[in-house]
């Protein structure tokens, strides 16, 4: 799967992700002068919210997708350091006081390596506060998407594909964080259903993005339309969020 996104559409339809980000930010205690890593900054929409809480601080924003980085650099206009990098390959010049991340970690398959790199990015005592898709995330929606994918003309392209996401459970994640060197680890799962304002654009850009990359261009819109027909015009997406809080010992 490629690392790029439709950044302009994501900026427009990502209201559910932004609302989750506000809630995650409330769990991150900040004085206002810290250095913070936004791990998976997307278009920079949430990074701007983070900067509002850091009037005397500094933010480093990281994302792997070229279109997201381009959008973030434009949105942030020099107010943050913006780096294009996979989080599993992340190298910072100096450690940060805190790592913030929202709706990102489930796109990364190697959580052992991910948590190792985030641990290395933090100063001793630094905080990691994050949220991502957890066990059971969008399960009902994906069952519909899989049923459509098993039918012609989509089956020959999607029938044997593996969805490149990792929806981990709380206990597994706690163990991996502790193995990476984190202490005071707290993990939990939280049901957070969402009704997108623009269902077709949301499904195309977020929920079905991996499947669409495996389809030829002439079948992509047909696939989105077929899934949309079965989930209805105003679908409730059955999100389950994995909450993470930990400290570098």
BAFI-3210 file (N, C-alpha, C; in Angstrom, 3 decimals, decimal comma, padded with zeros to 6 digits):
// residues 249
n [1|2|3|4|5|6|7|8|9|10|11|12|13|14|15|16|17|18|19|20|21|22|23|24|25|26|27|28|29|30|31|32|33|34|35|36|37|38|39|40|41|42|43|44|45|46|47|48|49|50|51|52|53|54|55|56|57|58|59|60|61|62|63|64|65|66|67|68|69|70|71|72|73|74|75|76|77|78|79|80|81|82|83|84|85|86|87|88|89|90|91|92|93|94|95|96|97|98|99|100|101|102|103|104|105|106|107|108|109|110|111|112|113|114|115|116|117|118|119|120|121|122|123|124|125|126|127|128|129|130|131|132|133|134|135|136|137|138|139|140|141|142|143|144|145|146|147|148|149|150|151|152|153|154|155|156|157|158|159|160|161|162|163|164|165|166|167|168|169|170|171|172|173|174|175|176|177|178|179|180|181|182|183|184|185|186|187|188|189|190|191|192|193|194|195|196|197|198|199|200|201|202|203|204|205|206|207|208|209|210|211|212|213|214|215|216|217|218|219|220|221|222|223|224|225|226|227|228|229|230|231|232|233|234|235|236|237|238|239|240|241|242|243|244|245|246|247|248|249]
n.u [000,837|000,540|001,948|000,523|-002,163|-005,422|-005,127|-006,466|-009,209|-009,350|-008,799|-011,193|-013,180|-012,576|-013,771|-014,669|-012,190|-010,878|-012,436|-011,938|-009,252|-009,278|-010,204|-008,162|-006,073|-006,865|-006,091|-003,429|-001,198|-000,096|002,141|002,691|005,125|006,484|008,279|006,877|006,026|004,100|002,873|002,249|000,904|-000,862|-002,805|-002,107|-004,111|-004,890|-002,465|-002,299|-004,182|-002,810|-000,628|-001,882|-002,043|000,509|001,994|004,552|006,074|007,411|006,748|007,177|006,185|005,261|004,832|004,168|003,094|003,347|001,477|000,114|002,169|002,835|000,451|000,434|002,741|001,987|-000,263|000,806|002,787|005,502|005,386|005,885|008,231|008,367|008,428|008,969|008,536|008,442|007,032|008,205|010,779|011,726|013,887|015,024|016,645|016,826|015,497|011,982|009,510|006,981|004,876|002,321|-000,434|-002,911|-005,346|-003,614|-001,755|-002,867|-002,469|000,049|001,920|003,959|004,100|005,883|008,355|007,453|006,775|009,242|010,704|009,272|009,675|012,411|012,343|011,514|012,349|013,754|011,148|009,283|006,057|003,745|000,843|-001,929|-004,231|-005,886|-007,223|-008,721|-009,082|-011,727|-012,457|-014,356|-015,653|-018,199|-018,745|-016,578|-017,192|-019,322|-017,999|-016,181|-017,904|-018,921|-016,516|-016,012|-017,500|-018,140|-017,472|-015,247|-013,951|-011,777|-009,714|-009,705|-010,282|-008,295|-006,766|-004,920|-005,858|-004,068|-003,813|-003,618|-005,451|-005,170|-005,525|-006,174|-004,643|-002,558|-001,291|-000,461|001,491|003,395|004,177|005,354|007,427|008,945|010,017|008,426|006,689|004,127|001,861|-001,194|-003,970|-006,893|-010,045|-012,527|-015,727|-016,747|-018,816|-019,430|-020,987|-020,429|-020,314|-020,112|-020,722|-019,956|-017,524|-016,044|-015,938|-014,579|-012,113|-011,093|-012,135|-012,232|-009,878|-007,533|-008,558|-009,315|-006,898|-006,036|-007,670|-008,364|-008,438|-010,893|-012,787|-013,062|-014,894|-017,262|-017,068|-017,084|-019,666|-021,198|-020,687|-021,684|-024,388|-025,227|-024,690|-026,209|-027,576|-026,841|-024,659|-023,693|-020,540|-018,794|-016,737|-014,018|-011,953|-008,561|-007,145|-004,200|-001,795|001,311|004,587|007,978|010,389]
n.v [-001,194|002,218|005,224|007,578|010,045|011,457|014,477|016,977|016,347|014,836|016,805|018,186|016,339|015,254|015,632|013,833|012,707|015,003|015,773|013,605|014,115|016,493|015,533|013,760|015,573|016,898|015,134|015,473|016,931|020,208|022,933|024,957|025,603|023,496|021,056|019,296|016,358|015,809|013,014|011,809|013,888|014,560|016,801|018,987|020,231|019,447|019,850|022,624|023,142|022,037|023,766|026,053|025,511|025,739|028,291|029,175|027,119|024,427|022,636|019,584|018,233|015,252|013,165|010,485|010,645|012,147|014,083|014,895|016,047|018,205|019,698|020,185|021,754|024,037|024,836|025,235|027,080|027,642|027,678|025,367|022,640|020,576|017,281|014,736|011,423|007,918|006,701|004,497|004,746|006,976|009,609|011,986|015,136|016,145|015,068|015,113|016,681|015,576|013,243|013,340|011,770|010,985|008,904|007,344|005,208|002,690|002,367|001,453|-001,427|-002,644|-002,509|-002,921|-001,874|000,742|001,737|001,571|003,516|005,836|005,908|006,400|008,956|010,554|012,544|011,496|010,718|011,896|012,224|010,059|010,378|009,160|008,092|005,614|003,421|000,558|-002,870|-004,448|-002,236|-000,471|-002,832|-003,832|-002,210|-002,910|-005,569|-005,389|-004,102|-006,115|-008,128|-007,018|-006,848|-009,491|-010,106|-010,224|-007,338|-007,103|-009,048|-010,426|-008,697|-007,977|-010,181|-011,828|-010,108|-008,560|-006,531|-003,686|-002,909|-002,472|-003,334|-003,226|-004,774|-003,629|-004,894|-006,213|-003,987|-002,596|-004,387|-004,264|-001,577|-001,466|-003,275|-001,764|000,054|001,897|003,297|003,485|002,856|003,182|001,796|001,522|000,551|002,157|002,706|004,586|005,654|007,211|009,563|010,459|013,686|013,905|011,230|009,578|010,730|010,496|007,705|006,958|008,274|007,626|005,168|003,170|003,389|001,614|-000,613|000,574|001,238|-001,183|-001,703|-001,400|001,824|002,238|000,803|001,778|003,847|002,488|000,484|001,942|003,027|000,679|-000,312|001,855|001,749|-000,436|000,179|002,382|005,772|007,534|006,454|004,993|004,836|002,298|002,988|002,019|003,094|003,025|003,979|005,482|006,050|006,874|006,896|007,772|005,993]
n.w [000,000|-000,853|000,618|000,382|000,505|-000,224|000,424|000,403|000,358|002,704|004,613|004,493|005,271|007,731|010,269|012,406|013,240|014,104|016,291|018,009|018,415|019,902|022,342|023,019|023,338|025,636|027,551|027,720|029,695|029,671|030,103|028,390|027,370|026,341|024,283|021,646|019,885|017,087|016,083|013,167|011,549|009,528|007,624|009,085|010,414|013,019|014,255|014,355|016,349|018,475|018,625|019,596|022,254|023,043|023,468|024,058|023,342|021,234|018,246|016,559|013,605|012,094|009,267|006,969|004,444|001,294|000,222|002,490|003,990|002,334|002,509|005,272|005,636|004,270|005,771|008,338|008,007|008,715|011,480|012,826|012,940|010,185|009,163|006,803|007,261|007,935|010,916|012,076|011,332|012,513|013,406|015,572|016,078|018,653|021,803|022,726|024,899|024,978|023,242|020,944|019,393|016,992|015,613|013,985|014,594|013,954|011,272|011,064|010,959|012,468|015,620|017,693|016,798|016,292|018,887|020,073|018,626|019,297|022,034|022,048|021,033|023,088|025,953|029,143|031,356|029,735|028,097|026,434|024,691|023,124|020,533|018,620|016,053|017,504|018,686|017,045|015,642|013,276|012,470|011,681|009,474|007,814|007,354|005,595|003,469|002,806|001,959|-000,403|-001,779|-002,333|-004,459|-008,055|-010,115|-008,511|-007,040|-008,223|-007,886|-005,195|-003,642|-002,419|-000,948|001,750|004,399|005,193|008,071|011,651|014,241|017,370|020,638|024,046|026,073|024,724|023,621|025,890|026,844|024,776|024,871|027,431|027,008|025,303|027,010|028,311|031,145|033,739|032,234|030,555|029,013|027,004|025,534|023,551|022,525|019,800|017,845|014,646|012,470|009,349|007,731|004,984|003,549|001,236|000,308|002,649|003,072|000,745|001,036|003,555|005,001|002,982|001,651|001,556|000,104|-002,311|-003,417|-004,341|-006,438|-009,958|-011,596|-013,012|-011,622|-009,102|-008,218|-008,653|-006,761|-004,315|-004,530|-004,460|-001,882|-000,417|-001,072|000,394|003,066|003,484|003,161|005,221|006,963|010,113|011,296|012,837|014,963|017,063|019,514|020,540|023,411|024,652|027,125|028,466|029,991|029,505|031,194]
ca.u [000,000|001,324|001,789|-000,089|-003,581|-006,063|-005,033|-007,458|-010,494|-009,238|-008,936|-012,596|-014,121|-012,005|-014,325|-014,603|-010,816|-010,552|-013,098|-011,156|-007,991|-009,530|-010,320|-006,824|-005,292|-007,262|-005,380|-002,004|-000,967|000,908|002,295|002,704|006,487|007,117|008,500|005,929|006,011|002,812|003,260|001,214|000,260|-001,851|-002,798|-001,733|-005,317|-004,803|-001,231|-002,637|-004,830|-001,747|000,153|-002,630|-001,769|001,951|002,401|005,994|006,696|007,783|006,139|007,695|005,086|005,801|003,898|004,853|002,429|003,797|000,428|-000,161|003,282|002,683|-000,655|000,823|003,696|001,236|-001,133|001,575|003,476|006,727|005,174|006,343|009,148|007,601|009,341|008,377|009,213|007,685|007,292|009,093|012,143|011,879|015,098|014,974|017,921|016,754|014,273|010,882|008,866|005,758|004,443|000,871|-000,796|-004,344|-005,853|-002,458|-000,983|-003,430|-001,941|001,423|001,806|005,003|003,968|007,103|009,292|006,839|006,910|010,683|011,128|008,648|010,397|013,687|012,094|011,146|013,307|013,334|009,980|008,377|004,760|003,108|-000,618|-002,326|-005,439|-005,930|-008,196|-008,424|-009,728|-013,141|-012,689|-015,116|-015,840|-019,444|-018,573|-015,660|-017,872|-020,061|-017,012|-015,621|-018,924|-018,916|-015,230|-016,023|-018,389|-017,618|-016,159|-014,200|-013,330|-010,481|-008,716|-009,734|-010,641|-007,239|-005,900|-004,878|-006,016|-002,834|-004,034|-003,462|-006,363|-004,671|-006,318|-005,543|-003,659|-001,406|-000,611|000,232|002,685|004,378|004,694|006,258|008,619|009,735|010,624|007,489|006,137|002,839|001,111|-002,645|-004,580|-008,303|-010,823|-013,636|-016,608|-016,950|-019,433|-019,435|-021,786|-019,741|-021,145|-020,058|-020,439|-019,226|-016,149|-015,386|-015,643|-013,573|-010,829|-010,604|-012,472|-012,002|-008,642|-006,667|-009,159|-009,305|-005,544|-005,868|-008,582|-008,055|-009,162|-012,250|-013,697|-013,027|-016,145|-018,303|-016,931|-017,585|-021,117|-021,799|-020,640|-022,582|-025,764|-025,559|-024,631|-027,229|-027,150|-026,255|-024,186|-022,942|-019,313|-018,641|-015,356|-013,536|-010,682|-007,595|-006,518|-002,857|-001,050|002,493|005,699|009,308|011,015]
ca.v [000,000|003,442|006,025|008,873|010,234|012,623|015,382|018,049|015,798|014,475|018,048|018,592|015,358|014,599|016,144|012,865|012,606|016,238|015,718|012,695|014,772|017,427|014,751|013,257|016,715|017,202|014,200|015,792|018,115|021,094|024,274|025,876|025,870|022,213|020,596|018,207|015,694|015,381|011,797|011,574|015,201|014,760|018,091|020,054|020,799|019,191|020,470|024,013|023,098|021,779|024,995|026,992|025,178|025,848|029,637|029,345|025,834|024,087|021,404|018,899|017,501|014,192|012,305|009,756|010,847|013,389|015,097|015,413|016,928|019,433|020,450|020,630|022,854|025,234|025,247|025,634|028,313|027,882|027,704|024,089|021,878|019,535|016,250|013,565|010,205|006,862|006,746|003,390|005,148|008,338|010,034|013,405|015,696|016,300|014,462|016,027|016,508|014,786|012,762|013,317|011,123|010,736|008,208|007,031|003,994|001,481|002,246|000,940|-002,840|-003,037|-001,689|-003,047|-000,873|002,052|002,192|001,738|004,807|006,914|005,938|007,066|010,368|011,263|012,715|010,729|011,298|012,449|011,568|009,650|010,360|008,842|007,313|005,059|002,347|-000,598|-004,151|-004,302|-000,978|-000,503|-004,235|-004,022|-001,559|-003,688|-006,800|-005,033|-003,861|-007,404|-008,856|-006,447|-007,183|-010,903|-010,266|-009,635|-007,513|-006,684|-010,186|-010,809|-007,737|-007,804|-011,403|-012,400|-009,067|-008,395|-005,129|-003,316|-002,153|-003,252|-002,906|-003,978|-004,654|-002,835|-005,675|-006,395|-002,704|-002,331|-005,226|-003,772|-000,321|-001,785|-003,896|-000,694|000,858|002,839|002,998|004,134|002,648|003,030|001,552|001,153|000,615|003,074|002,747|006,000|005,682|008,518|009,706|011,471|014,685|013,571|009,788|009,015|011,226|009,935|006,295|006,880|008,834|007,069|003,778|002,242|003,754|000,467|-001,431|001,300|001,177|-002,483|-001,800|-000,541|003,092|002,221|000,095|002,361|004,515|001,450|-000,195|002,852|003,118|-000,581|-000,343|002,894|001,290|-001,412|000,764|003,413|007,130|008,211|005,333|005,176|004,041|001,732|003,172|001,655|003,788|002,535|005,095|005,165|007,039|006,226|007,786|007,189|005,858]
ca.w [000,000|-000,886|001,815|000,139|000,755|-000,827|001,564|000,375|000,782|004,114|005,376|004,500|005,835|008,916|011,519|013,514|013,728|014,824|017,601|018,851|018,752|021,007|023,572|023,345|023,805|027,015|028,435|027,671|030,526|029,095|030,672|027,263|026,898|026,046|022,917|021,431|018,592|016,539|015,368|012,178|011,619|008,487|006,927|010,005|011,046|014,457|014,732|014,687|017,664|019,447|018,756|020,431|023,655|023,265|023,030|024,242|023,053|019,864|017,755|015,382|012,989|011,237|008,545|005,899|003,164|000,658|000,085|003,830|004,346|001,564|003,096|006,607|005,519|003,885|006,870|009,517|007,594|009,467|012,931|013,363|012,102|009,504|008,674|006,164|007,719|008,598|012,360|012,457|010,974|013,009|014,101|015,898|016,521|020,099|022,339|023,020|026,204|024,850|021,927|020,742|018,130|016,863|014,423|013,137|014,886|013,345|009,908|011,176|011,324|013,416|016,826|018,496|016,287|016,496|020,279|020,311|018,088|020,074|023,313|021,790|020,728|024,310|027,044|030,325|031,994|028,744|028,009|025,198|024,777|021,752|020,285|017,267|015,942|018,338|018,372|016,712|014,937|012,012|012,111|010,930|008,176|006,989|006,943|004,381|002,420|002,403|001,200|-001,747|-002,396|-002,726|-005,615|-009,290|-010,754|-007,577|-006,360|-008,784|-007,416|-003,736|-002,936|-001,596|-000,392|003,195|004,753|005,889|009,299|012,881|015,289|018,524|021,862|025,100|026,809|023,840|023,481|027,153|026,903|023,817|025,411|028,540|026,440|024,694|028,060|028,910|032,469|034,018|030,991|030,628|027,706|027,093|024,309|023,697|021,366|019,420|016,515|013,994|011,256|008,534|007,044|003,555|003,630|000,097|000,332|003,831|002,818|-000,315|001,442|004,825|005,333|001,881|000,955|001,208|-000,951|-003,582|-003,989|-004,985|-007,568|-011,112|-011,500|-013,560|-010,717|-007,753|-007,879|-008,598|-005,467|-003,286|-004,677|-004,039|-000,415|000,081|-001,232|001,438|004,417|003,572|002,824|006,388|007,782|011,353|011,229|014,182|015,412|018,393|019,679|021,519|024,132|025,148|027,900|029,022|030,289|029,383|032,498]
c.u [000,872|001,038|001,019|-001,599|-004,104|-006,171|-006,122|-008,834|-010,456|-009,391|-010,404|-013,492|-013,699|-012,526|-014,320|-013,199|-010,414|-011,200|-012,377|-009,873|-008,169|-009,562|-008,968|-005,975|-005,616|-006,565|-003,880|-001,756|000,183|000,931|002,228|004,076|007,225|007,447|007,661|006,071|004,575|003,106|002,144|000,339|-000,806|-001,691|-002,369|-002,909|-005,281|-003,536|-001,468|-003,331|-003,787|-000,915|-000,554|-002,366|-000,299|002,452|003,896|006,759|007,033|007,159|006,925|006,577|005,654|004,660|004,673|004,300|002,841|002,724|000,067|000,937|003,181|001,584|-000,280|001,786|002,975|000,402|-000,342|002,461|004,688|006,578|005,619|007,365|008,373|008,568|008,541|009,188|008,172|008,024|008,216|010,546|012,514|013,197|014,990|016,344|017,979|015,475|013,244|010,299|007,645|005,552|002,924|000,591|-002,279|-004,642|-004,745|-001,922|-001,553|-002,988|-000,529|001,356|002,776|004,943|005,178|008,111|008,744|007,077|008,381|011,148|010,504|009,287|011,710|013,511|011,821|012,335|012,868|012,197|008,965|007,137|004,391|001,610|-001,142|-003,665|-005,395|-007,036|-007,771|-009,219|-011,231|-013,465|-013,320|-015,428|-017,097|-019,334|-017,681|-016,266|-018,684|-019,094|-016,414|-016,627|-018,997|-017,634|-015,184|-016,859|-017,715|-018,211|-014,986|-013,375|-011,952|-009,363|-008,600|-009,925|-009,572|-006,363|-005,986|-004,949|-004,831|-003,071|-003,847|-004,348|-006,057|-005,604|-005,502|-004,422|-002,385|-000,598|000,139|001,538|003,777|004,985|005,690|007,543|009,533|010,379|009,701|007,018|004,829|001,915|-000,371|-003,183|-006,035|-008,941|-012,111|-014,457|-016,965|-017,552|-019,516|-020,297|-021,133|-020,722|-021,210|-019,716|-019,613|-017,767|-015,383|-015,001|-014,521|-012,185|-010,236|-010,870|-012,076|-010,700|-007,757|-007,238|-009,092|-007,926|-005,286|-006,777|-008,078|-008,918|-010,610|-013,252|-013,836|-014,348|-017,302|-018,265|-017,463|-019,104|-021,802|-021,794|-021,638|-024,040|-026,175|-025,524|-025,632|-026,684|-026,515|-025,718|-023,529|-021,735|-018,957|-017,181|-015,159|-012,143|-009,860|-006,902|-005,218|-002,321|000,110|003,585|007,010|009,969|012,448]
c.v [001,244|004,274|007,299|008,827|011,331|013,669|016,439|017,549|015,411|015,707|018,430|017,649|014,810|015,150|015,113|012,754|013,844|016,240|014,752|013,373|015,758|016,688|014,186|014,383|017,080|016,286|014,465|017,062|018,953|022,428|025,333|026,153|024,591|022,055|019,328|017,669|015,335|014,222|011,368|012,805|015,415|016,116|019,250|020,683|020,632|019,808|021,931|024,099|022,886|023,037|026,039|026,751|025,344|027,230|029,888|028,072|025,654|022,745|020,893|018,018|016,513|013,454|011,631|010,074|012,169|014,459|015,704|016,388|018,257|020,310|020,999|021,805|024,152|025,745|025,822|026,843|028,652|027,883|026,412|023,499|020,710|018,567|015,142|012,335|009,190|006,901|005,614|003,681|006,494|008,539|011,545|013,885|015,828|015,647|015,527|015,722|015,602|014,373|012,704|012,610|010,796|010,045|007,816|005,623|002,749|001,305|001,670|-000,495|-003,233|-002,138|-001,816|-001,975|000,547|002,559|002,366|003,112|005,977|007,036|006,681|008,561|011,206|011,448|011,822|011,446|011,865|011,592|011,203|009,606|010,203|008,122|006,824|004,024|001,140|-001,824|-003,955|-003,040|-001,207|-001,927|-004,446|-003,386|-002,404|-005,021|-006,555|-004,833|-005,170|-008,217|-008,337|-006,846|-008,618|-011,163|-009,702|-008,228|-007,235|-007,854|-010,523|-009,874|-007,693|-009,096|-011,944|-011,379|-009,013|-006,903|-004,692|-002,399|-003,083|-002,656|-003,737|-003,830|-003,963|-003,610|-005,887|-005,100|-002,331|-003,114|-004,704|-002,445|-000,577|-002,426|-002,854|000,224|001,878|002,350|003,773|004,038|002,473|002,850|001,147|001,260|001,402|003,064|004,191|006,060|007,099|008,459|010,805|012,423|014,415|012,089|009,236|009,448|010,641|008,476|006,145|007,252|008,143|005,561|002,782|002,510|002,551|-000,388|-000,728|001,281|-000,143|-002,655|-000,966|000,715|003,033|001,492|000,778|003,013|003,520|000,734|000,682|002,919|001,841|-000,718|000,654|002,460|000,365|-000,815|001,887|004,803|007,896|007,155|005,803|004,250|003,608|001,782|002,669|002,239|003,137|003,738|004,642|006,342|006,303|007,266|007,067|007,175|006,364]
c.w [000,000|000,342|001,602|000,327|-000,165|000,277|001,567|000,800|002,250|005,012|005,538|005,288|007,188|010,240|012,647|014,097|014,529|016,204|018,537|019,312|019,902|022,339|023,994|023,923|025,252|028,016|028,477|028,484|029,974|029,840|029,575|026,703|026,512|024,554|022,728|020,011|018,238|015,597|014,427|012,056|010,561|007,819|007,808|010,712|012,558|015,040|015,110|016,038|018,758|019,680|019,623|021,906|024,012|022,831|023,155|023,904|021,589|019,498|016,560|014,849|011,969|010,552|007,415|004,521|002,529|000,569|001,435|004,256|003,610|002,158|004,468|006,546|005,138|005,057|008,044|009,253|008,465|010,970|013,606|012,410|011,505|008,842|007,999|006,553|008,156|010,077|012,797|012,105|011,591|013,753|014,329|016,351|018,033|020,610|022,702|024,403|026,129|023,404|021,935|019,417|018,138|015,540|013,450|013,361|014,220|011,896|009,889|011,694|012,431|014,656|017,744|018,088|016,493|017,906|020,666|019,836|018,865|021,453|023,147|021,530|021,971|025,242|028,200|031,053|031,032|028,548|026,579|025,458|023,355|021,730|018,843|017,210|016,751|017,928|018,175|015,942|013,561|011,544|011,280|009,544|007,264|006,565|005,673|003,221|001,901|001,582|-000,234|-002,485|-002,898|-003,969|-006,881|-009,482|-009,827|-007,043|-006,907|-008,350|-005,892|-002,961|-002,014|-000,917|001,122|003,518|005,613|007,092|010,490|013,955|016,539|019,720|022,957|025,798|025,986|023,740|024,745|027,220|025,964|024,291|026,542|028,035|025,796|025,723|028,704|030,276|032,635|032,806|031,298|029,212|027,913|025,715|024,565|022,421|021,058|018,012|015,963|012,736|010,409|007,861|005,545|003,429|002,474|000,112|001,505|003,594|001,798|000,199|002,660|004,898|004,250|001,139|000,621|000,074|-002,302|-004,223|-004,705|-006,204|-008,742|-011,058|-011,978|-012,681|-009,357|-007,363|-007,819|-007,249|-004,336|-003,338|-004,191|-002,522|000,160|-000,016|-000,091|002,848|004,590|003,374|003,982|007,351|009,077|011,291|012,644|014,644|016,843|018,541|020,794|022,137|024,761|025,958|028,557|029,234|030,066|030,751|032,519]
res [x|x|x|x|x|x|x|x|x|x|x|x|x|x|x|x|x|x|x|x|x|x|x|x|x|x|x|x|x|x|x|x|x|x|x|x|x|x|x|x|x|x|x|x|x|x|x|x|x|x|x|x|x|x|x|x|x|x|x|x|x|x|x|x|x|x|x|x|x|x|x|x|x|x|x|x|x|x|x|x|x|x|x|x|x|x|x|x|x|x|x|x|x|x|x|x|x|x|x|x|x|x|x|x|x|x|x|x|x|x|x|x|x|x|x|x|x|x|x|x|x|x|x|x|x|x|x|x|x|x|x|x|x|x|x|x|x|x|x|x|x|x|x|x|x|x|x|x|x|x|x|x|x|x|x|x|x|x|x|x|x|x|x|x|x|x|x|x|x|x|x|x|x|x|x|x|x|x|x|x|x|x|x|x|x|x|x|x|x|x|x|x|x|x|x|x|x|x|x|x|x|x|x|x|x|x|x|x|x|x|x|x|x|x|x|x|x|x|x|x|x|x|x|x|x|x|x|x|x|x|x|x|x|x|x|x|x|x|x|x|x|x|x|x|x|x|x|x|x]
***
